[in-house]
């Protein structure tokens, strides 16, 4: 069964094609009657054209009022008017009789079995009925040559119409195949993310006790005051353990309903996230640039935003370390409906078309870019990787999550 929106689109396309058919009929009637000096029954032929004009005008009016007529009914009416025109102009001897194929092709383009069957049956019945009663055309000199020319014109029109809608069908099928491919990729990725999330819940529970133990031991070692040269290292270890414990607590807190939190200024949210990242990467220098428009806007979004920012900065830091550098860049830009985050590093880059959970780093899990892409897509954006001779930029785009 066809979707109502698809049927409305198809109906509008048929209305435009019907206007072209009306103009073509008037042109053919005028050329044959005046140019070829063939006496045609103008009143019935023009009444058929008038019926098409009124019918199409009615369809356009209904479409403007968000109402419509089933496409099948319109195709049957078109076939009926065609049969009427052929009846008064030679019946099956008319070279345009094969135009009965056009409604069938249009019904097939609509991809409805019922519409195709009904249109085929009606066209066959109408064509067959012309053999039992029609108004013959008057005989003229060179009649056969004229008939052949009419057949050529008829073939040209049929080929153009069928070809046009055939291209539309091919393009629609190509878009559907691409959508299915993307859906399969998203499904595989989401299954992997769900499996990781399930394991992460168990890991968070298992990590809480040893992290607490490590925090107590480190606090005792720092209070002891022995080995002053180790105090700086112990302080770094304590900060790292605290960061891990905070991550575990946030994992539990964010699984609860309503974990999005109150709206905050974007600059404050970015600064807080950067502070968390500096605890994990104290050896790196971050060059941060937030434009004025983004800084004064408020953001209402879940903690996935923080994970996105930290993940991109971690990847950049790893790439910088592999290149012997210790500096990465962060740029935050905003317009009316988009938030753009760009992280740059001096690394050689990588392909953003890798399979999910694959990493080129020896100790990498392959989660960073996959989860970043998932977070961006969930918020109406995406990830773009731009590699060049001067380094790599990873650009994350989100639909602007404006606070209410």
C-alpha positions in Angstrom: 0.0 0.0 0.0 1.2 3.5 -0.9 1.8 6.1 1.8 -0.6 9.1 1.7 2.3 11.5 1.3 3.6 9.5 -1.7 0.1 9.4 -3.2 -0.2 13.2 -2.8 3.2 13.7 -4.5 2.2 11.3 -7.3 -1.2 13.1 -7.8 0.6 16.5 -8.2 3.0 15.0 -10.7 0.0 13.6 -12.7 -1.7 17.0 -12.6 1.3 18.7 -14.2 1.5 15.9 -16.8 -2.2 16.3 -17.5 -1.8 20.0 -18.2 0.9 19.1 -20.8 -1.4 16.5 -22.3 -4.2 19.1 -22.6 -1.9 21.4 -24.5 -0.7 18.5 -26.7 -4.3 17.5 -27.6 -5.2 21.0 -28.6 -2.1 21.3 -30.7 -2.8 18.0 -32.5 -6.4 18.8 -33.1 -5.5 22.2 -34.5 -2.7 20.8 -36.8 -4.9 18.0 -38.1 -8.0 20.0 -38.6 -6.4 23.2 -40.0 -2.9 22.2 -41.3 -3.8 18.8 -42.8 -7.4 19.9 -43.8 -9.0 16.8 -42.2 -12.5 17.3 -41.1 -12.7 16.3 -37.4 -15.8 16.4 -35.1 -14.5 19.3 -33.2 -17.4 19.5 -30.7 -16.9 16.1 -29.1 -13.1 16.3 -29.2 -13.0 19.7 -27.6 -15.6 18.6 -25.0 -13.1 15.8 -24.0 -10.3 18.5 -23.6 -12.7 20.6 -21.6 -13.5 17.7 -19.3 -9.7 17.2 -18.7 -9.3 20.9 -17.9 -12.2 20.9 -15.4 -11.0 17.7 -13.8 -7.4 18.9 -13.4 -8.6 22.2 -12.0 -10.7 20.4 -9.5 -7.6 18.3 -8.5 -5.5 21.4 -8.0 -8.1 23.0 -5.9 -8.5 19.9 -3.7 -4.7 19.7 -3.3 -4.6 23.3 -2.0 -7.2 22.4 0.6 -5.1 19.4 1.7 -7.6 17.0 0.2 -7.2 14.8 -2.8 -8.7 12.2 -5.2 -7.2 8.7 -5.3 -4.6 8.4 -8.0 -6.3 5.3 -9.3 -9.5 7.3 -9.9 -7.5 9.9 -11.8 -5.9 7.3 -14.0 -9.2 5.7 -14.8 -10.7 9.1 -15.8 -7.7 9.8 -18.0 -8.2 6.4 -19.8 -11.9 7.2 -20.2 -11.2 10.5 -21.8 -8.6 9.0 -24.1 -11.1 6.3 -25.2 -13.7 9.1 -25.9 -11.2 11.1 -28.0 -10.2 7.9 -29.9 -13.8 7.0 -30.5 -14.4 10.2 -32.4 -11.1 10.1 -34.3 -10.7 6.7 -35.9 -10.9 4.2 -33.0 -8.2 1.5 -33.2 -7.0 3.0 -36.6 -5.9 6.1 -34.8 -2.0 6.1 -34.4 -2.3 7.4 -30.9 -4.2 4.4 -29.7 -1.2 3.0 -27.9 -1.3 5.9 -25.5 -3.4 3.5 -23.4 0.0 2.2 -22.2 0.9 5.5 -20.5 -1.7 5.2 -17.6 -0.5 1.6 -17.1 3.1 2.8 -16.8 2.1 5.6 -14.4 0.2 3.1 -12.3 3.3 0.9 -12.2 5.4 3.9 -11.1 3.0 4.3 -8.2 4.0 0.7 -7.1 0.5 -0.4 -6.2 -0.6 -3.8 -7.5 -4.3 -2.9 -7.3 -3.8 0.3 -9.3 -1.9 -1.6 -12.0 -4.4 -4.4 -12.3 -7.4 -2.0 -12.5 -5.7 0.3 -15.0 -4.7 -2.7 -17.2 -8.2 -4.1 -17.2 -9.8 -0.8 -17.9 -7.4 0.0 -20.7 -7.9 -3.4 -22.4 -11.7 -3.1 -22.2 -11.6 0.5 -23.6 -9.3 -0.5 -26.4 -11.4 -3.6 -27.3 -14.6 -1.6 -27.2 -13.3 0.7 -29.9 -13.4 -2.2 -32.4 -17.2 -2.4 -32.0 -18.0 1.3 -32.5 -16.1 4.4 -33.4 -16.2 7.4 -35.8 -13.9 6.6 -38.7 -11.5 9.2 -40.0 -12.1 10.6 -43.5 -9.8 9.2 -46.2 -7.1 11.5 -47.4 -4.2 11.3 -49.9 -1.1 9.7 -48.4 -3.1 8.3 -45.6 -0.6 5.5 -44.8 2.3 7.9 -44.6 0.3 10.1 -42.3 -0.5 7.2 -40.1 3.1 6.2 -39.9 4.0 9.8 -38.9 1.3 9.7 -36.2 2.7 6.4 -34.9 6.2 8.0 -34.7 4.8 11.0 -32.8 2.9 8.6 -30.5 6.0 6.6 -29.9 8.0 9.7 -29.1 5.4 10.9 -26.5 5.1 7.5 -24.9 8.9 7.0 -24.7 9.3 10.5 -23.1 6.6 9.9 -20.5 7.6 6.3 -19.6 11.3 7.3 -19.6 10.7 10.2 -17.3 8.8 8.2 -14.8 11.2 5.3 -15.2 14.0 7.5 -14.2 12.0 8.6 -11.1 11.5 5.0 -10.2 15.2 4.2 -10.6 16.2 7.2 -8.5 13.6 6.3 -5.8 14.9 2.7 -5.7 18.5 4.0 -5.4 17.5 6.2 -2.5 15.8 3.3 -0.8 18.8 1.1 -1.2 21.0 3.7 0.3 18.6 4.2 3.2 18.5 0.5 3.8 22.3 0.3 3.8 22.5 3.2 6.2 19.9 1.6 8.4 21.8 -1.7 8.5 25.0 0.0 9.5 23.2 2.0 12.2 21.6 -1.2 13.5 24.9 -3.0 13.7 26.5 -0.1 15.4 23.6 0.4 17.9 23.7 -3.3 18.7 27.4 -3.0 19.6 26.8 0.2 21.6 24.0 -1.5 23.5 26.2 -4.5 24.3 29.0 -2.1 25.5 26.4 -0.2 27.6 25.2 -3.4 29.3 28.7 -4.4 30.1 29.5 -0.9 31.3 26.8 -1.1 33.9 28.3 -4.2 35.4 31.8 -2.8 35.1 30.8 0.4 37.0 29.4 -1.7 39.8 32.6 -3.8 39.9 35.0 -0.8 39.8 33.4 1.2 42.6 34.9 -0.9 45.4 38.5 -1.1 44.2 38.4 2.6 43.3 37.3 3.5 46.8 40.1 1.3 48.2 42.7 3.0 45.9 41.4 6.4 47.0 41.9 5.6 50.7 45.4 4.1 50.2 46.5 7.1 48.1 45.1 9.5 50.8 47.1 7.6 53.5 50.3 7.7 51.4 49.9 11.5 50.8 49.2 12.1 54.5 52.2 10.1 55.5 54.5 12.7 54.0 57.3 10.2 53.3 59.2 10.4 50.0 58.5 14.0 49.2 59.7 13.5 45.6 56.7 11.1 45.1 54.0 13.5 46.4 53.5 15.1 42.9 53.0 11.6 41.4 50.6 10.6 44.2 48.6 13.8 43.7 48.2 12.9 40.0 47.2 9.4 40.9 44.6 10.7 43.4 43.2 13.0 40.8 42.9 10.2 38.3 41.2 7.9 40.8 38.7 10.7 41.7 38.0 11.3 38.0 37.3 7.5 37.6 35.0 7.5 40.6 33.2 10.6 39.2 32.7 8.9 35.9 31.2 5.8 37.6 28.8 8.0 39.6 27.8 9.9 36.5 27.2 6.6 34.6 24.7 5.6 37.3 23.1 9.1 37.6 22.7 9.6 33.9 20.8 6.3 33.6 18.0 7.8 35.6 15.0 9.7 34.0 15.4 13.4 33.8 19.2 13.4 33.9 19.6 16.2 31.4 20.0 18.8 34.1 19.3 22.5 34.2 20.2 24.8 31.3 23.7 26.3 31.7 25.8 28.7 29.6 27.6 26.9 26.9 30.9 28.5 27.8 30.6 27.3 31.4 29.6 23.8 30.3 32.7 23.6 27.9 35.0 25.0 30.6 33.8 22.4 33.2 34.3 19.6 30.6 37.7 20.8 29.7 38.6 20.9 33.4 37.7 17.2 33.7 39.8 16.4 30.6 42.8 18.2 32.0 42.8 15.9 35.0 43.1 13.0 32.6 45.6 14.7 30.3 47.7 17.1 32.4 50.6 17.0 30.0 48.8 18.5 27.1 48.2 22.1 26.1 44.7 23.0 24.9 44.2 26.0 22.7 40.5 26.8 23.1 38.4 29.3 21.1 34.7 29.8 21.8 33.0 32.5 19.7 31.0 35.2 21.4 27.6 34.0 20.1 28.2 30.5 21.3 29.6 31.6 24.7 26.4 33.5 25.7 23.9 30.9 24.6 22.4 28.5 27.1 22.5 24.7 26.5 20.1 22.1 27.7 21.5 18.7 26.8 22.5 15.4 28.5 26.0 14.4 29.5 26.5 12.8 26.1 27.8 16.3 25.1 30.6 16.1 27.7 31.5 12.5 26.6 31.6 13.8 23.0 33.9 16.6 23.8 36.2 14.5 26.0 36.3 11.7 23.4 37.3 14.1 20.6 40.0 15.7 22.8 41.3 12.3 23.8 41.6 11.2 20.2 43.4 14.5 19.3 45.8 14.1 22.3 46.7 10.5 21.2 47.3 11.7 17.6 49.4 14.6 18.9 51.5 12.3 21.1 52.1 9.9 18.2 53.5 12.9 16.3 55.7 14.0 19.2 53.6 17.1 20.0 51.7 18.0 23.1 49.2 20.7 21.8 45.7 20.3 20.5 43.1 22.9 19.4 39.4 23.3 20.2 37.0 25.6 18.4 33.3 26.1 19.3 31.0 28.0 16.9 27.3 28.5 16.8 24.6 30.0 14.6 20.9 30.1 14.9 20.3 26.4 14.5 23.7 24.6 14.6 26.4 24.0 17.2 29.8 23.2 15.6 32.7 21.8 17.6 36.0 21.3 15.8 39.0 19.6 17.4 42.4 19.8 15.6 45.7 18.0 16.1 49.0 17.7 14.2 48.4 13.9 13.5 48.2 12.3 10.1 44.5 11.5 10.4 42.5 8.4 9.7 39.5 7.3 7.7 36.1 8.0 9.1 34.7 5.1 7.2 36.2 2.4 9.4 33.9 -0.3 10.8 32.5 0.3 14.3 34.7 -0.5 17.3 37.9 -0.7 15.2 40.9 1.2 16.3 44.2 1.9 14.7 45.8 2.5 18.1 47.6 -0.4 19.8 45.6 0.0 23.1 42.5 1.6 21.6 39.0 0.2 22.0 37.6 1.8 18.9 34.7 3.3 20.9 35.6 7.0 20.8 34.6 8.0 17.2 31.8 5.5 17.1 30.1 6.9 20.2 30.9 10.5 19.1 29.1 9.9 15.8 26.2 8.3 17.7 25.8 11.2 20.0 25.9 13.7 17.1 23.3 11.8 15.1 21.0 11.5 18.2 21.1 15.3 18.3 20.5 15.9 14.6 24.1 16.3 13.4 27.1 14.2 12.4 30.9 13.8 12.4 33.3 14.9 9.7 37.0 14.0 9.6 39.2 16.4 7.6 42.8 15.3 7.1 45.5 17.4 5.5 49.3 18.0 5.4 49.1 20.3 8.4 47.2 17.9 10.6 43.7 16.6 11.2 40.4 18.3 12.1 37.4 16.4 13.5 34.2 18.5 13.1 31.1 17.6 15.2 27.8 19.2 14.3 24.7 19.2 16.5 21.3 20.8 16.1 21.3 23.6 18.5 19.8 22.4 21.9 18.4 25.8 23.0 17.2 25.9 26.6 13.6 26.6 27.0 
